[in-house]
Amino acid sequence: MGVQYLESSGEKRHELSVRMLSGDMTVSNKETEAAFAIDPYFDVNEIPLNGLDPSHPALFAADTMWDHFARLRKEDPVHYHEESIVGPYWSVTRYEDIMQVDKQHDVFSSQQRLGGIVLGGVARDDDDDFALPMFIQEDPPKHDDQRRVVTPMFIPRNLAELEPLIRERAGMILDNLPRNEEFDWVKHVSIELTGQMLATLFDVPQEDRLKLVYWSDTVANLSDPDVFENPEEGFLVLFECLEYFTEYYEARKKEPAKFDLISMLAHDESTNNMSPQELLGNIILLIVGGNDTTRNSISGGVLALNQNPDQYEKLLQNPGLIPKMVPEIIRWQTPLAHMARTAVVDTELNGKQIKKGDRVAMWYISGNRDEDYIENPNEFIIDRANPRTHTSFGYGVHRCVGNRLAEMQLRVMWEEINKRFAKVEVTGDPVLQKSSFVHGIRELPVTLRD
């Protein structure tokens, strides 16, 4: 345990907070990390409640955020953080309160011009160079009109047609893995399957699949000093993504409509005249949505089963449990740790007065461990009676549009794994994402046992 939880002076933190909240994208990520440095292993019970900062990426990289959320659920489930690395905001940490916020889009807005869906986001006009307008960062009716454009891709009939392709690709990926030799599961399995599926959904060349994954990772890493000097540097990478997809978007406007996401956007009146920023925003939304949930759940499931060998044995004895195990993996991993909203009116939540303009974080990752709503939430149980009782996909109008595709890919992958291997054994320490938004696994060393 360190000498103190918070390791830096208030004056520097205040200066950087003012710059970040003004939308300055040139603030150094290393400078921010230093100014807001914490000891992620400090005993949470020795920290004053008002000093907690569960949004700090260091907690997620160290996997030590769980006790912070447990304390907030117990002592102050709707808690105001006056100072944090992402600015002032309310933490909502219990299941039912999260549902209440998520379902009230007329009270808690997703609009980017008010701050958007990620903590640390600032109000931006749609024509701002660093804006990422997307339908998840809109309220109805615009949200509904644009979401409707891509929804047909994810209806059950079309997913059923995709399943044989997913199964074929999962099999090919698994058959080409080394046996009894350590390798990175994230790189060689999780990224491969999701990257190939993204390329199919957008109908772009398979050889470009890793570009899609890279652009998804760029969004998660915008504030990571190990990746980018500042967020502006990360946006330069995203502008490459815009250039790539603009070419396809404009070309497909001139072609007959096809059943891929770019063609859908190019041919619908709600999305066929988007600004460059809006095109980039919606492409990034679809890439991140198609990559992070599935990719990190595929990796998270392997890790969870190894951490709970009794459940792995249960799976090996009864592969028929896979359909129930899939939503349990998604609950356990919670690929997106939070979603943020902005109050558009003064309101009350669980006895707390939230003012118009306040930022609110729905901590899905905490709701999935809520002892008052989920039985034995801190246990990984692959045959739960109600495995879909989780917050990972959100609620209301913003519920994840691709949730069934994510579940299907995860189910198919585990069915194919079980046909081939006695065990996928974790043989090294995982490297976790330094992000309080994408709850991800960057590296997972494993060895396949026959």
N, C-alpha and C positions, 0 to 999 in steps of 0.2 A: 504494500500500500504506500502511495506517495505521501509527502508531507502535507499537501493540500490538494483539493479537488480542482480549484480554479487557479491557474498558474500565471496569470497576467494582470496587468493594471487596467483599471476601469477607464482611464482617460483615452488610451489607445483604442479600446473597444468601442467607446462612444464615437470617436472620430471615424472609424471604419464603418460603423453602423449607419451613420449619416450618409456616407458615400454610397454604401450598398443600397440603402433604401431610396436614394435618389436615382438609382438605375445605372450607376457608373460601372461599366463592364470591364474597366481597366484595373480595378482593384486587384492587387496581387493575391493569388490563392495562398502562397506561402505566408504572406504578411497577415492575411486573415486567420490562417491556422495558428500562427504564433500568437496573435492577439487574443484569440479565444481558446487557447490551449487548455485542456483539462487532463486530469489523470483518469483514464477510463476504468481503472481497477480500484479506484477509491471506494471505500465502504459507503454505500448509498445512504445508510442510516445516519451517518455522521455529517451529511450535507443538509443545510437548512432547506426546507421545502421550497422556498422562493429562489434558491440557488440552483435547483435542478435544471438541466438542459438536455432533455431526452432527444432533441433534434441533432445533437452533435455527432458528426460522422465518425469520430473516433470511437464512440460507443459501439457502433455497428461493425466497424472493422475489428474490434476486440471481442464482439459478441457479448457485451456486458450491459446492454440496454434493458434486459429483462427485469432486473430488480428496480430500475427506475420506474418502469411502467407499473410493476406490481405495487410499488409504494403510492404512486399517483392514483391507481384504482382504489386503493384502500383508504387513503387519507383525503384526496381531493380530486375526484374523477373528472371534473371540469375545472382546470387550473390555468390561471393566467401567468405566463412567463413574461415578465417585464423586460428582461434582457436575455438575449440568446444569440447564438451565431447567425441565426436567420431573422433576427429582429423580434419585436413583441408579438405574441400570439397566444391563443388558448389551446391547451391540450385536452382533447376529448378521448378518454381511454376505456370507457365501458361500452359493451356491445350495444345495449339499447339506446344509449345516448348517440352513438355513432350512427345507428339506423335513423334516429330522429333527424340528425343534421343532414344526412345523405338524401333523405326523402323530401326535404323542404327546400327545393331549389329556388323557390320564390323568396325565401328568407336568407339562405346561405348560397351565394352566387359563385359560379365557377369562372366568371368572365375574366379574361386576361387584363382588360382595362382596369380591373379592380385588384389584380394581384395574381390571378390564375390558380392552378391546382397544386403547385409545389411550394412548400415553405421556402421563404427567401425570395419568392417572386415579387416583382414590383409592378405597379400599374403601367401598362404600355399601350400606346395607340397602335392600331393594326399596321400602320405604315412605318413604324419604328423599325430600323434595321435589325434590332435585336428582339423583335417581337416574334412569337411563334403562335399566331392565331390558329386554332384548330377547334373542331366541333365539341370536343370535351371541355374546352375553355369557352363555351358559349352556353347561354340559357335558351330555353324554348322561346320562340318557335325556330330560330335559326339552327339551334342544336339539333332539333328533331328533323328538320329538312335535310341537313347534311348527313346525319347518322343514317337516315333512311336509304341514302344512296348506296352505302356499302353493306347494309344489313343482309341482302340476299345471298352474299357470299357465305354467310354463316348459318343459314337455316338447315335443319336436320337432313333434308333430302340431298342438298349439295355436299354436306359433310360426309354423308354415306358414300357418295361417289368418290370423295377424296381418300377414303380409308384404305383401299387397296394400294394406292400410290404411297401413302405414308408407311404402310406395312412393308412394302417392297424396299423402300429406302432405309427404314430402320434395320431390316435384315442385312442389307448390303453394308451399312455402317458397322454393325456388330460383327459381321463375318470377317471384316478386314482389320479387326483389332488384334493386338498381340496377346498371346496367352502366357500366364505365369511371368509377366514382365510389367513393371510399373509404368504407367502413362497417365496423362492428364485427361480425366473423364470430361471435363468442361470443354476442352479444345476439340477432342476427337469424337465426342458423342453429342453432347448437349448443343453445342454451337452448330455442328454439322446438320443435325436434323432440322433445327429451327431455321437455319440459314437456307437450306434447300427449300423448305416450305415457303419462306418469304419470297424467294425468287419465283416460285410457282404462282403464288397469289398475285404478285405484281406482273407476272409474265415478262421477266427480264432474264438475261442469260444466267445459267447456273454458275458460270465462272465468276460472276459478280456477287455471289451470295455473301462472301465475307466482307464486301464493301457495306452491304446492308447491316450486317452485325456491327461493323466498326462505327457506322453512323449512329446506331442505337446506343452503343457503349459511350459515344461522345456525349450524348445528352446526360447520361448518368455521371460522367466524369468532368462536367464543366467546371466544378468547384474543387476538383482534386488536384492539389499542388504536385502530386507525383506524375500527373498526366499533362496538365496545361498550366502555363504560367499565370493566366487569368482567363475569365470566361470569354473574353473577346477572341482569344486564340482558338478556343473551342468552336466559336461561331464561324471562324474561317473554314474549319473542316465541314461544318454543316452547310455552308454556302456551296461547297463542292457537291454535296448531296442535292441541293437545289438545282444546280446546273445539270446534273445527271438526269434528274427526273423531269425537268422542264422539257428536255428534248423528247422524252417519251410522251409526256402529257400533250404537247402540241402536235406530235405526229399522230396520236390516236384520235384526236379531234377530226382528223382528215380521213380516218379509216372507218369502216363499218364497226358498230359497237361489238365488243367482245366481252367475255365473262372473266375479266380480271380487274383488280382494284383501280389501276390507272385509267383503263377504258371507262369504268363506271364513273369516275370523277370527271373524265373528259366529256362525257355525253349527257350528263344530267344538268338541267338548267340551274340547279342549286349550287353546282360546283364547277361548271365549265368556263367560268370567267373569274377565277380566283386570282388575287394578286400574288406576286412571288412569295411574299411572307406567308400568306394563307396556304398556298400550295405546299411550301416547305413544312408548315406546321402540321397539316393533315397527313402528309407523307410520314413525318416523324412519329406522329401519333400511331399510325398503322404499323410502322416498323417496330416501335417500342412495344406496342401491345402484342404484336405477333412474335416478338423475340423474348422479352424478359420473363413473362409469366411461365411459358413452357420451358425455356432454357433453364431457369433457376429452379423450377420444380423437378425437372429431370435430375439435376445435380442434387437438389435438396432431398429428394427421395432416397437416393443412394446413401447419402450421409445419415439420414434419419434411421434407416434400417440397420446400418452398421452401429449406430449409437444405441439401438434397441434390438439386440440380437434375438430376444424372444419373439419379437414381431417378425423379424426376418425368417426365423424358423417356422413361424405360423404361416407365412407366405409360401415358403417352400413346400410345406405340407398340404397347402390348399390354395393353388393359384387362382381358384375361383373368387378369391377375395379381392382381386385386382380392381374391379369396378368400385368397390367400397374404399380401397386404399387410396385411389387417386384423389378424391376430394380431401382426404385426411392429409395427404402430402401437401396439397395446396394450402390447407389451413395451417399446417405446421410451418411451412416455409414462408407463407405470406409474401409473395414476390414484390408487391408494392407496399412498403411499410406504412405510408400515409397518403392521404389526399387532403388538400387544403381548400378552404372556401373563404369568402368574405361576406360578413353580415351586411345586408342592404337595408335593414331596419333595426332599431333597438329591439332586443328580444330576450327571453329568459330560457336557460337550459339547465335543468337539474338544480334550480335555485340560484343560479348565477346570472347576473345581468350583463349581457353582451351588447355592446354598443355598435351602432351603425359604423361600418368601416373597419371593425376589428377583424383580424385574421384568425381563422379557426382551423386546427388540424385534427382530422379524424384519424386516429392511430389504429388502422386496421390490424396491425401486428399486435397491439395490446388487446383489442376486442376479441381476437382469436385465442387469447389466454384468460378471458374473463371467467373467474371462478363462479360468479353468480349466474352465468347464463349457459356455460358449457361444462358438462360433467368431466372432471379430471382433465382440465385443459392443458396441463403441463405434462401430460403423458401422450406419447405417440401410439395410437391404437388403430390398427388397420381394419378392424371389424366393428367400428362404432355403429350404434343403432341409427344415428342420424348424422352421417358424415358431412352432409352439405350445410350443416349449421356452422357457417363461418362467414367472415366479413371480407374475404380476399377479393371478391369480384364487385364489391360495392352494392348499392341499392338504388332504387328509383330510376330516373331517366338516364342516369350516367352508368348504370350497371354495365360491366364489361361486355362489349358486343361479341367478342370472340371466345367467350368462356367455354363453350362446348367444343370448339376446335382445340383449345388448350387441353381439356380433359381427354379428348380422343387421342391426341398425340401421346400424352402421358400413358394412357391405358395400352395403346398399341406397343409402345416402347417396352413396357414391362412384360407384356405377353411375349414379345420376341426375346427379351433378356432371359426369361424363365425357360424358354425352349432350348437355350444354348449353354447356360453357365450354371454351375452349382452355386456360385456366389460371386458378386462384385464386391471385392473387399477393399475398403479404404485403408491404404498403407502409408499415408502421410498426413500432415496437418493441412486442412483447407485454408485457402487465402480468401478472405471475405471482402466484399465490396465496401469501400469507404464512402457510404452514402446513406442518408436517412430516408431516401425516397425509394430507390431500387434496392431491395433486400436481396443481394446477390452473392454468388460464389464465383470468384474469379479463377480459382484453380482447385482441383480436387484429385490428388494422386490416388490411383486405384490399381489393383492387380486382379485379373480375372482368374478364377479357379474353376477347373473342369470337374 
